[in-house]
Amino acid sequence: MLNSLNNASNATIMAAIFMLGASIGSFLNVCIYRIPKSESIAFPGSFCPVCKDPIPFYLNIPIISFLILLGKCKKCHTEISVRYPIVEIITGMFAVATFIKFGLTIEALFWFVFIAILVVISFIDIDLQIIPDILSIPGIFIFAFSPLIIPDMTIMDTIAGMLAGGGSLYLVAVIYYFIRKDEGMGGGDIKLLTMIGAATGWKGVIFTIFTSSLMGTLAGVTIMLVTQKADSKLRIPFGPYLAAGALLYIFQGDFLIDWYFNLIS
């Protein structure tokens, strides 16, 4: 009986955390839409991007409102992008995952803010292939405080992470331009990896570069096979892969690193 009550209590807590994360995801959708347009993320309130009709609070419930409205604006009946509930679900799931791994701590809050920024950056990069400086540059300074929050993180780890993050991609960009006379790595990616380095240190940067490069390569090859276009200048936004690599490091980095070294030893 006691176990059943505990399980029910845990399920309620997880559901509440998920809905809180999904609500934040709803705000992240606003950021994804407005930041590239240099619009305020606070005013006006949510509105349909087509008919500009304000969305009342009772139709702005994460995930649920999308289902109730059958994915269409109530007034103009324009289809609402499925990305909106996807972002809300992703953010809710990361809220739960962060709570499970770090508990109700300041470290959990630190990582959730980091994850939220990565979500916004990733979807903007997917849409427009840009990473706004207004997100990455302040992020570098904010997450440079990681030694005050993250156990075992030192000031030298953070400095080394920023130098390794920004320096490594900058070197790649210079070499690529020297060989191909074309931009192969955008400045936004360089600043993003610098931000990741500030939060995760040099170990996180190395892990992120390795895993994101692997994922990006697999995605590029898959796209070329599906489209049957072996375009050497195929442009794939790299920000989402850097974000995925950083997230993998946060939640499973130690396990995967140990597994890898055990495999090769």
C-alpha positions as CSV (number, residue, x, y, z in Angstrom):
1,M,0.0,0.0,0.0
2,L,2.8,2.4,1.0
3,N,4.7,1.6,-2.3
4,S,1.5,2.3,-4.3
5,L,1.1,5.7,-2.6
6,N,4.8,6.5,-3.2
7,N,4.5,5.6,-6.8
8,A,1.3,7.7,-7.2
9,S,3.0,10.6,-5.5
10,N,6.1,10.3,-7.7
11,A,3.9,10.1,-10.9
12,T,2.1,13.2,-9.8
13,I,5.4,15.1,-9.2
14,M,6.7,14.0,-12.6
15,A,3.5,15.1,-14.3
16,A,3.7,18.5,-12.6
17,I,7.3,18.9,-13.6
18,F,6.5,17.9,-17.2
19,M,3.7,20.4,-17.4
20,L,5.9,23.1,-15.9
21,G,8.6,22.3,-18.5
22,A,6.0,22.2,-21.3
23,S,4.7,25.7,-20.2
24,I,8.3,27.0,-20.5
25,G,8.5,25.3,-23.8
26,S,5.5,27.4,-24.9
27,F,7.5,30.5,-24.1
28,L,10.5,29.0,-26.0
29,N,8.3,28.8,-29.0
30,V,7.7,32.6,-28.7
31,C,11.5,33.1,-28.5
32,I,12.1,30.9,-31.6
33,Y,9.6,32.9,-33.6
34,R,10.4,36.4,-32.4
35,I,14.1,36.6,-31.7
36,P,15.2,36.3,-35.3
37,K,12.8,39.1,-36.2
38,S,14.2,41.3,-33.4
39,E,10.7,41.4,-31.8
40,S,9.9,41.7,-28.1
41,I,9.4,38.3,-26.5
42,A,7.3,39.9,-23.8
43,F,4.8,42.1,-25.6
44,P,2.4,41.6,-27.2
45,G,1.0,38.3,-25.9
46,S,0.7,35.2,-28.0
47,F,-1.1,35.7,-31.3
48,C,-1.7,33.8,-34.5
49,P,1.1,34.7,-36.9
50,V,-1.3,34.7,-39.9
51,C,-4.5,36.6,-38.8
52,K,-2.7,38.3,-35.8
53,D,-5.7,37.4,-33.5
54,P,-4.6,37.3,-29.8
55,I,-4.7,33.8,-28.3
56,P,-6.7,33.8,-25.0
57,F,-5.1,32.0,-22.1
58,Y,-7.6,29.2,-22.1
59,L,-6.4,28.3,-25.7
60,N,-2.8,28.7,-24.8
61,I,-2.4,25.5,-22.7
62,P,0.7,23.6,-23.8
63,I,0.1,20.5,-26.0
64,I,-3.6,20.3,-24.9
65,S,-4.7,23.4,-26.8
66,F,-3.1,22.1,-30.0
67,L,-5.1,18.9,-29.7
68,I,-8.4,20.7,-28.8
69,L,-8.0,23.0,-31.8
70,L,-7.0,20.1,-34.0
71,G,-3.9,22.0,-35.0
72,K,-5.7,25.0,-36.4
73,C,-6.2,28.7,-35.4
74,K,-9.6,29.1,-33.9
75,K,-10.3,32.3,-35.9
76,C,-8.7,31.9,-39.4
77,H,-8.4,28.1,-39.3
78,T,-4.8,28.3,-40.5
79,E,-2.9,25.1,-39.6
80,I,-0.6,25.5,-36.6
81,S,2.9,24.1,-37.1
82,V,3.3,20.8,-35.3
83,R,6.6,22.2,-34.1
84,Y,4.8,24.1,-31.3
85,P,3.7,21.0,-29.4
86,I,7.0,19.2,-30.3
87,V,9.0,22.0,-28.6
88,E,6.7,21.9,-25.6
89,I,7.0,18.1,-25.3
90,I,10.8,18.2,-25.7
91,T,11.1,20.9,-23.0
92,G,8.8,19.0,-20.7
93,M,10.8,15.8,-21.1
94,F,14.0,17.6,-20.4
95,A,12.5,19.1,-17.3
96,V,11.7,15.7,-16.0
97,A,15.1,14.3,-17.0
98,T,16.9,17.1,-15.3
99,F,14.9,16.6,-12.1
100,I,15.6,12.9,-12.1
101,K,19.3,13.3,-12.6
102,F,20.0,16.4,-10.4
103,G,17.0,16.6,-8.1
104,L,15.5,19.8,-6.8
105,T,18.9,21.7,-6.8
106,I,20.5,24.9,-8.1
107,E,22.5,22.6,-10.4
108,A,19.3,21.3,-12.0
109,L,18.1,24.9,-12.6
110,F,21.5,25.8,-14.1
111,W,21.3,22.8,-16.6
112,F,17.6,23.4,-17.4
113,V,18.3,27.0,-18.4
114,F,21.3,25.8,-20.5
115,I,19.0,23.2,-22.1
116,A,16.3,25.8,-22.8
117,I,18.7,28.1,-24.6
118,L,20.0,25.1,-26.6
119,V,16.5,24.3,-27.7
120,V,15.8,27.8,-28.9
121,I,19.2,28.0,-30.7
122,S,18.6,24.6,-32.4
123,F,15.2,25.4,-33.8
124,I,16.3,28.8,-35.0
125,D,19.3,27.3,-36.7
126,I,17.1,24.6,-38.3
127,D,14.8,27.3,-39.7
128,L,17.3,30.0,-40.7
129,Q,20.8,28.6,-40.4
130,I,21.7,31.3,-38.0
131,I,22.6,31.4,-34.3
132,P,21.6,34.8,-32.8
133,D,24.4,36.5,-30.9
134,I,21.8,37.7,-28.4
135,L,21.6,34.1,-27.2
136,S,25.1,32.7,-27.5
137,I,27.2,35.7,-26.3
138,P,25.3,36.4,-23.0
139,G,25.2,32.6,-22.6
140,I,29.0,32.5,-22.6
141,F,29.2,34.9,-19.6
142,I,26.2,33.4,-17.8
143,F,27.5,29.8,-18.0
144,A,31.0,30.9,-17.1
145,F,29.7,30.9,-13.5
146,S,29.5,27.1,-13.7
147,P,32.4,26.6,-11.2
148,L,30.2,28.2,-8.6
149,I,27.4,25.7,-9.2
150,I,28.6,22.5,-10.8
151,P,30.5,20.1,-8.5
152,D,34.1,19.4,-9.6
153,M,34.1,22.2,-12.1
154,T,37.0,24.6,-11.7
155,I,37.7,28.0,-13.1
156,M,40.5,26.5,-15.2
157,D,38.1,23.9,-16.6
158,T,35.7,26.7,-17.7
159,I,38.5,28.8,-19.2
160,A,39.9,25.8,-21.0
161,G,36.5,24.8,-22.2
162,M,35.8,28.3,-23.7
163,L,39.2,28.4,-25.4
164,A,38.9,24.8,-26.7
165,G,35.4,25.4,-27.8
166,G,35.9,28.7,-29.7
167,G,39.4,28.0,-30.7
168,S,38.9,24.5,-32.2
169,L,36.0,25.5,-34.5
170,Y,37.7,28.8,-35.4
171,L,40.7,26.7,-36.5
172,V,38.5,24.4,-38.5
173,A,36.9,27.4,-40.2
174,V,40.2,28.9,-41.1
175,I,41.6,25.7,-42.5
176,Y,38.4,25.1,-44.5
177,Y,38.4,28.6,-46.0
178,F,42.1,28.2,-46.8
179,I,41.5,25.0,-48.7
180,R,38.0,25.7,-50.3
181,K,37.9,29.5,-50.3
182,D,34.5,29.2,-48.7
183,E,32.9,29.5,-45.3
184,G,32.6,26.1,-43.8
185,M,31.9,26.9,-40.2
186,G,29.8,29.8,-39.2
187,G,30.6,32.3,-36.5
188,G,27.5,31.3,-34.7
189,D,28.7,27.7,-34.3
190,I,32.0,29.0,-32.9
191,K,30.2,31.1,-30.3
192,L,27.8,28.3,-29.4
193,L,30.6,25.9,-28.7
194,T,32.3,28.5,-26.6
195,M,29.1,28.7,-24.6
196,I,29.0,24.9,-24.3
197,G,32.7,25.0,-23.1
198,A,31.9,27.6,-20.5
199,A,29.2,25.3,-19.1
200,T,30.8,21.8,-19.5
201,G,34.5,22.5,-19.5
202,W,37.1,21.1,-21.9
203,K,36.0,17.5,-21.4
204,G,32.5,18.5,-22.5
205,V,33.9,20.3,-25.5
206,I,35.9,17.3,-26.7
207,F,32.9,15.0,-26.2
208,T,30.6,17.4,-27.9
209,I,32.8,17.9,-30.9
210,F,33.3,14.1,-31.3
211,T,29.6,13.2,-31.0
212,S,28.2,16.1,-33.0
213,S,30.6,15.5,-35.8
214,L,29.6,11.8,-35.9
215,M,25.9,12.7,-35.8
216,G,26.3,15.4,-38.4
217,T,28.2,13.2,-40.7
218,L,25.6,10.4,-40.5
219,A,22.8,12.9,-41.1
220,G,24.6,14.4,-44.1
221,V,25.3,11.0,-45.7
222,T,21.6,9.9,-45.0
223,I,20.3,13.1,-46.7
224,M,22.5,12.6,-49.7
225,L,21.4,9.0,-50.0
226,V,17.7,9.9,-49.7
227,T,17.9,12.9,-52.1
228,Q,20.4,11.1,-54.3
229,K,22.4,14.4,-54.5
230,A,26.1,14.1,-53.7
231,D,26.5,17.8,-53.2
232,S,29.8,18.7,-51.6
233,K,28.4,22.1,-50.7
234,L,25.3,20.7,-48.9
235,R,24.7,23.1,-46.0
236,I,23.4,21.4,-42.8
237,P,22.8,23.5,-39.7
238,F,25.4,22.3,-37.2
239,G,24.0,24.0,-34.2
240,P,21.5,21.3,-33.4
241,Y,24.2,18.6,-33.5
242,L,26.4,20.6,-31.2
243,A,23.4,21.0,-28.9
244,A,22.7,17.3,-29.0
245,G,26.3,16.4,-28.2
246,A,26.3,18.8,-25.2
247,L,23.0,17.3,-24.0
248,L,24.4,13.8,-24.4
249,Y,27.4,14.8,-22.3
250,I,25.2,16.2,-19.5
251,F,23.1,13.1,-19.1
252,Q,25.3,10.3,-20.2
253,G,28.8,11.7,-20.8
254,D,30.6,9.9,-17.9
255,F,28.9,6.5,-18.8
256,L,29.7,6.8,-22.5
257,I,33.3,7.9,-21.9
258,D,33.9,5.0,-19.5
259,W,32.3,2.6,-21.9
260,Y,34.5,3.8,-24.8
261,F,37.7,3.5,-22.9
262,N,36.8,0.0,-21.6
263,L,36.0,-0.9,-25.2
264,I,39.4,0.1,-26.6
265,S,41.4,-1.1,-23.6
